[in-house]
Amino acid sequence: MKTLAPISHKEYVAILRPLLPEHVFKPLPHRLLWMIPHTAIIAFAIVAIVKGFGGTIGKITAAFLIGNSFTALGFLGHEIMHGAVTRKKWLQYFTASICFSPFWVGPIMWRLWHNVQHHVHTQNPEKDPDTSATYDEFQRRPALQWLYKLVRRNGAFFFPMLCFWFTMHSSQMFWRLQKFADSKTRKILWIERLIPMASWFSLLVLLGSSNFFWAYILPLLIGNFIAMSYIATNHLLNPQMDEVDPVLGSLSVNVPWWMDILHLHFSHHTEHHLFPAMSHKYAPMVKTLLRELFPDRYNEMPLWKALLLLWKTPRLYLDYDHLIDPVTEEVFGTLRRGLDPDKPKPFSL
């Protein structure tokens, strides 16, 4: 199997940008209007829970609606912080603070974590905080050994873990950034985290513990699950690499059209890594070009299939191109590096 050499972000952009209309590179302030229906859904659903509309079924439905809106607002906050909605920094920070608040993530933390570290060092095993651990790390860290033995390949805990994953990882990033930030930034990070936590947990006093569970705890778990259903598929089936190749190192997933609109085209993740300051609204244009110009490099598949692949393969890198199950020591390839999406089977190196 021929290994494709990396192409830099700059080279992709030089090819793709002249083929796109100029207006797609301008921010879209009207995207902020998405905050109105989602905050309204959250508010009305909380009222419905408190009033007991529909009994238990009604509470479950309301919790799902709140959790989905949490996720959609998070995707909007992500777009805002890339400058795709507004270039005004104060408006970015203010609106993103609201959008990220259910997950206790602040705009400064998000910029340092996502924009600065993840986008610049995508799939670099030493510099990308969002890539999976390596087998060398696993052998050195008892906590990883416990985690990877608990969340086994083909195991029962993988999908339930999606309900906690984003909150756990963002908490880990909060403490990680504390080690590298200066004293002023550390104070800001604490303020950004404590204010939304205090705001949302104040519902415990206002609503009571039972309603609080339905109005916030369950929606938070649902929001985690929906968000991580996308985020976990973004890169974790791809090879790791020293030189960032935003196409080989990313995966876009296909979802029903209504779901794509509801989740602000977040499914187009490769497209986003190529043009992070472009609104996701225009990502389908980029997808069309990638299918035509880079069919041997562009990775896409249905969301359900990507999730199934994540479940069937381990999340630990033996080397840049291969994943290893630390319990059975079975080895799998990665996308474009020996992993057959239709028949994900282990093989010998």
C-alpha positions as CSV (number, residue, x, y, z in Angstrom):
1,M,0.0,0.0,0.0
2,K,1.4,3.4,-1.0
3,T,1.7,5.9,1.8
4,L,0.5,9.3,0.8
5,A,3.0,12.1,1.6
6,P,1.6,15.0,3.7
7,I,0.4,18.2,2.0
8,S,0.6,21.3,4.1
9,H,-2.3,23.5,5.0
10,K,-0.8,26.3,2.9
11,E,-0.6,24.2,-0.2
12,Y,-4.3,23.0,0.1
13,V,-5.4,26.6,0.5
14,A,-3.4,27.8,-2.5
15,I,-5.3,25.3,-4.6
16,L,-8.8,25.6,-3.1
17,R,-9.2,29.3,-2.2
18,P,-9.2,30.6,-5.8
19,L,-12.0,28.2,-6.6
20,L,-14.3,29.6,-3.9
21,P,-16.3,32.9,-4.1
22,E,-14.9,35.7,-2.1
23,H,-18.0,36.2,0.0
24,V,-17.6,32.9,1.8
25,F,-14.5,34.3,3.7
26,K,-16.5,37.0,5.3
27,P,-18.1,36.6,8.8
28,L,-21.8,36.0,9.1
29,P,-23.2,38.0,12.1
30,H,-26.7,36.7,11.5
31,R,-25.5,33.3,12.7
32,L,-25.8,34.8,16.2
33,L,-29.6,34.6,15.8
34,W,-29.3,30.8,16.4
35,M,-28.9,31.8,20.1
36,I,-32.5,32.9,20.2
37,P,-34.3,29.6,19.4
38,H,-31.9,27.5,21.4
39,T,-32.1,29.6,24.5
40,A,-35.9,29.7,24.1
41,I,-36.0,25.9,23.8
42,I,-33.9,25.6,27.0
43,A,-36.1,28.0,28.9
44,F,-39.4,26.5,27.8
45,A,-38.2,23.0,28.4
46,I,-37.1,23.8,32.0
47,V,-40.5,25.3,32.6
48,A,-42.2,22.2,31.2
49,I,-40.1,20.0,33.6
50,V,-41.0,22.2,36.6
51,K,-44.7,22.1,35.7
52,G,-44.6,18.4,35.1
53,F,-46.0,18.4,31.6
54,G,-46.2,14.9,30.1
55,G,-45.0,13.1,33.2
56,T,-41.7,11.1,32.9
57,I,-41.9,10.9,29.1
58,G,-42.3,14.7,29.0
59,K,-39.3,15.2,31.2
60,I,-37.1,12.9,29.1
61,T,-38.2,14.7,26.0
62,A,-37.5,18.1,27.5
63,A,-34.1,16.9,28.8
64,F,-33.2,15.7,25.3
65,L,-34.3,19.1,23.8
66,I,-32.2,20.9,26.3
67,G,-29.2,18.7,25.7
68,N,-29.4,19.1,22.0
69,S,-29.6,22.9,22.4
70,F,-26.6,22.8,24.7
71,T,-24.6,21.1,21.9
72,A,-25.9,23.4,19.1
73,L,-24.9,26.4,21.2
74,G,-21.5,24.9,21.7
75,F,-21.0,24.4,18.0
76,L,-22.0,28.0,17.5
77,G,-19.5,29.1,20.2
78,H,-16.9,27.2,18.3
79,E,-17.7,29.0,15.1
80,I,-17.8,32.3,16.9
81,M,-14.3,31.9,18.4
82,H,-12.8,31.2,15.0
83,G,-14.0,34.7,13.8
84,A,-16.5,33.2,11.3
85,V,-19.4,35.0,12.9
86,T,-18.0,38.3,14.0
87,R,-14.5,39.8,14.1
88,K,-15.2,42.0,17.1
89,K,-13.3,40.4,20.0
90,W,-15.6,41.6,22.8
91,L,-18.6,40.2,21.0
92,Q,-16.9,36.9,20.3
93,Y,-16.0,36.5,24.0
94,F,-19.4,37.6,25.3
95,T,-21.5,35.4,23.0
96,A,-19.1,32.4,23.2
97,S,-19.2,32.7,27.0
98,I,-23.0,32.1,26.8
99,C,-22.8,29.4,24.2
100,F,-20.1,27.4,26.1
101,S,-21.5,28.0,29.6
102,P,-23.4,24.7,30.0
103,F,-20.1,22.9,29.6
104,W,-18.1,25.3,31.9
105,V,-15.8,26.3,29.1
106,G,-14.7,29.9,28.7
107,P,-13.6,31.7,25.5
108,I,-10.0,32.3,26.6
109,M,-9.6,28.6,27.6
110,W,-11.2,27.5,24.3
111,R,-8.9,29.7,22.2
112,L,-5.8,28.5,24.0
113,W,-6.9,24.9,23.8
114,H,-8.7,24.6,20.5
115,N,-7.5,27.4,18.2
116,V,-3.8,27.6,19.4
117,Q,-3.0,24.0,20.3
118,H,-5.3,21.7,18.4
119,H,-5.6,23.5,15.0
120,V,-1.9,24.3,14.8
121,H,-0.7,20.8,15.8
122,T,-3.5,18.5,14.6
123,Q,-2.7,14.9,15.2
124,N,0.8,15.6,16.5
125,P,1.3,13.0,19.3
126,E,3.3,15.4,21.4
127,K,1.6,18.8,20.8
128,D,-2.1,18.1,20.0
129,P,-4.1,17.8,23.3
130,D,-7.0,16.2,21.5
131,T,-5.2,13.2,19.9
132,S,-5.3,9.8,21.5
133,A,-2.5,8.6,23.7
134,T,0.4,6.4,22.5
135,Y,1.3,2.9,23.6
136,D,4.5,4.3,25.2
137,E,2.4,6.7,27.3
138,F,0.1,3.8,28.3
139,Q,3.0,1.8,29.6
140,R,4.2,4.7,31.7
141,R,0.9,6.0,33.2
142,P,-1.1,3.8,35.5
143,A,-4.2,6.0,35.1
144,L,-4.2,5.3,31.3
145,Q,-3.8,1.6,32.0
146,W,-6.9,1.6,34.2
147,L,-8.9,3.7,31.7
148,Y,-8.1,1.6,28.6
149,K,-8.8,-1.6,30.4
150,L,-12.1,-0.2,31.5
151,V,-13.2,1.2,28.2
152,R,-12.4,-1.9,26.0
153,R,-12.6,-2.2,22.3
154,N,-16.0,-3.6,21.5
155,G,-16.8,-3.1,25.2
156,A,-20.0,-2.0,26.9
157,F,-18.5,1.3,28.3
158,F,-17.6,3.0,25.0
159,F,-20.9,4.6,24.2
160,P,-21.8,5.5,27.8
161,M,-18.4,7.2,28.0
162,L,-19.5,9.6,25.3
163,C,-21.9,11.0,27.9
164,F,-18.9,12.2,30.1
165,W,-16.1,12.6,27.6
166,F,-16.2,16.2,26.7
167,T,-16.7,17.4,30.3
168,M,-13.8,15.2,31.5
169,H,-11.5,16.3,28.7
170,S,-12.3,20.0,29.1
171,S,-11.6,19.7,32.9
172,Q,-8.3,18.0,32.1
173,M,-7.4,20.9,29.7
174,F,-8.4,23.4,32.4
175,W,-5.8,22.0,34.8
176,R,-3.2,21.5,32.0
177,L,-3.5,25.2,30.9
178,Q,-3.0,26.3,34.5
179,K,0.5,24.9,34.4
180,F,1.5,27.0,31.4
181,A,-0.5,30.2,31.7
182,D,0.8,33.4,33.4
183,S,-0.9,34.5,36.6
184,K,-3.3,36.9,34.9
185,T,-4.5,34.3,32.5
186,R,-4.9,31.8,35.3
187,K,-7.2,34.1,37.1
188,I,-9.2,34.6,33.9
189,L,-9.5,30.9,33.4
190,W,-10.8,30.4,36.9
191,I,-13.4,33.2,36.5
192,E,-14.5,31.8,33.1
193,R,-15.0,28.4,34.7
194,L,-16.5,29.3,38.1
195,I,-19.1,31.8,36.9
196,P,-21.0,29.4,34.5
197,M,-20.7,26.5,37.0
198,A,-22.2,28.7,39.7
199,S,-24.9,29.9,37.4
200,W,-26.0,26.5,36.2
201,F,-25.8,24.9,39.6
202,S,-27.9,27.7,41.1
203,L,-30.8,25.8,39.4
204,L,-30.3,23.2,42.1
205,V,-31.5,25.7,44.7
206,L,-34.2,27.2,42.5
207,L,-35.7,24.0,41.1
208,G,-34.9,21.3,43.7
209,S,-32.8,18.2,43.2
210,S,-35.3,16.2,41.2
211,N,-36.0,19.0,38.7
212,F,-32.4,19.9,38.6
213,F,-31.5,16.4,37.4
214,W,-34.0,16.6,34.5
215,A,-33.2,20.2,33.7
216,Y,-29.4,20.2,33.8
217,I,-27.7,16.9,34.8
218,L,-29.4,14.7,32.2
219,P,-29.2,17.4,29.5
220,L,-25.5,17.8,30.2
221,L,-25.0,14.0,29.7
222,I,-27.0,14.1,26.5
223,G,-25.1,17.2,25.3
224,N,-21.8,15.4,25.9
225,F,-23.0,12.4,24.0
226,I,-24.1,14.4,20.9
227,A,-21.0,16.6,20.9
228,M,-18.6,13.7,21.3
229,S,-20.4,11.7,18.7
230,Y,-19.0,14.3,16.3
231,I,-15.8,15.3,18.1
232,A,-14.6,11.7,18.6
233,T,-14.9,11.0,14.9
234,N,-13.1,14.1,13.8
235,H,-9.5,12.7,14.1
236,L,-9.3,9.5,16.2
237,L,-9.5,7.1,13.3
238,N,-6.8,9.1,11.4
239,P,-3.0,8.6,11.5
240,Q,-0.9,10.8,13.8
241,M,1.7,12.9,12.0
242,D,4.6,15.4,12.6
243,E,3.7,17.5,9.6
244,V,0.0,18.6,9.8
245,D,-2.0,17.5,6.8
246,P,-5.6,18.8,7.5
247,V,-7.1,16.4,4.9
248,L,-5.4,13.1,5.7
249,G,-5.5,13.9,9.4
250,S,-9.3,14.6,9.6
251,L,-12.6,13.0,8.9
252,S,-15.9,14.5,7.9
253,V,-19.1,12.6,8.6
254,N,-22.4,12.5,6.7
255,V,-25.7,13.1,8.5
256,P,-29.3,13.8,7.4
257,W,-29.7,17.3,5.9
258,W,-32.0,18.4,8.8
259,M,-29.4,17.3,11.3
260,D,-26.7,19.1,9.5
261,I,-28.7,22.3,9.7
262,L,-29.6,21.8,13.3
263,H,-26.0,21.2,14.2
264,L,-24.7,24.1,12.1
265,H,-22.8,21.9,9.6
266,F,-20.4,20.8,12.3
267,S,-20.1,17.5,10.5
268,H,-17.8,19.1,7.9
269,H,-14.7,18.9,10.0
270,T,-12.0,18.5,7.3
271,E,-13.4,21.5,5.6
272,H,-13.3,23.4,8.8
273,H,-9.6,22.6,9.4
274,L,-8.8,24.0,5.9
275,F,-10.7,27.2,6.4
276,P,-11.3,27.7,10.2
277,A,-12.4,31.3,9.8
278,M,-15.1,30.4,7.2
279,S,-18.6,29.9,8.5
280,H,-19.7,26.3,8.5
281,K,-22.6,27.4,6.3
282,Y,-20.2,27.3,3.4
283,A,-18.4,24.1,4.2
284,P,-20.5,22.0,1.7
285,M,-18.8,24.1,-1.1
286,V,-15.4,23.0,0.1
287,K,-16.6,19.4,0.4
288,T,-17.6,19.4,-3.3
289,L,-14.1,20.6,-4.2
290,L,-12.3,18.1,-2.0
291,R,-14.3,15.2,-3.4
292,E,-13.3,16.3,-6.9
293,L,-9.6,17.3,-6.4
294,F,-8.5,15.0,-3.6
295,P,-10.5,11.8,-3.7
296,D,-7.5,9.7,-2.6
297,R,-7.0,11.8,0.5
298,Y,-10.4,13.1,1.6
299,N,-12.0,11.0,4.3
300,E,-15.8,10.9,4.8
301,M,-18.4,8.4,5.9
302,P,-21.8,8.3,7.6
303,L,-21.7,9.3,11.3
304,W,-23.1,5.9,12.4
305,K,-20.4,4.1,10.5
306,A,-17.6,6.3,12.0
307,L,-19.0,5.6,15.5
308,L,-19.1,1.9,14.8
309,L,-15.5,2.0,13.7
310,L,-14.5,3.8,16.9
311,W,-16.2,1.1,18.8
312,K,-14.5,-1.7,16.9
313,T,-11.0,-0.3,17.0
314,P,-8.7,0.7,19.9
315,R,-7.9,4.3,20.8
316,L,-4.2,3.9,21.5
317,Y,-1.5,4.5,18.9
318,L,1.3,1.9,18.6
319,D,3.0,4.2,16.0
320,Y,1.8,7.0,13.7
321,D,-0.1,4.7,11.4
322,H,-1.3,1.9,13.7
323,L,-3.6,1.5,16.7
324,I,-3.1,-1.2,19.3
325,D,-5.4,-2.9,21.8
326,P,-3.4,-2.8,25.0
327,V,-5.2,-5.9,26.4
328,T,-5.1,-8.3,23.4
329,E,-2.2,-6.5,21.7
330,E,-4.1,-6.7,18.3
331,V,-3.0,-4.1,15.8
332,F,-5.2,-2.1,13.5
333,G,-4.5,0.4,10.7
334,T,-5.7,4.0,10.5
335,L,-7.6,5.7,7.7
336,R,-5.6,5.6,4.5
337,R,-3.0,3.5,6.5
338,G,-4.5,0.0,6.3
339,L,-7.8,0.4,8.1
340,D,-10.6,-1.0,5.9
341,P,-13.8,1.0,7.0
342,D,-16.0,-1.9,5.8
343,K,-14.0,-4.7,7.5
344,P,-12.0,-3.3,10.5
345,K,-9.9,-6.3,11.4
346,P,-6.6,-6.6,13.3
347,F,-3.5,-7.7,11.4
348,S,0.2,-8.4,12.0
349,L,2.8,-5.7,11.2
